[in-house]
Amino acid sequence: METLIEQDRVRRSDIDAVVVKTIATVLTSFGFEEGDRRELRADFQHLRRWRRSVEQAQNYTFKAVITMLATGFLGAVWLGIKATLGK
C-alpha cells in the first residue's frame, strides 16, 4: 500500500514539473521571461483596469443614448399635445 502511495506522489510531482515547464515554455514563446513575473502581473492588472474602464464608459454611453431618446420622445409627445390643445 505504501508503495502505491509513493508512486502516486512521484507521478503527481512529475505531472507538476511537466505543467510548470509547459507554462514556462508557452510564456517564453509569447515573449515573457520567467523573471518578469512582477511585470507580467502588473501588465495584467493594467489590462483589467483598462477593460473595466471601457466597460464603464460603454455603460455610461448606453445610458446617455437611452436618456436622449426618451427625452426626444417625450418632447415630441409634449409638442403634439400642445399643438392639439392649441387648435
Residue pairs with C-beta under 8 A, 6 or more apart in sequence:
24 34
27 34
27 40
28 34
32 40
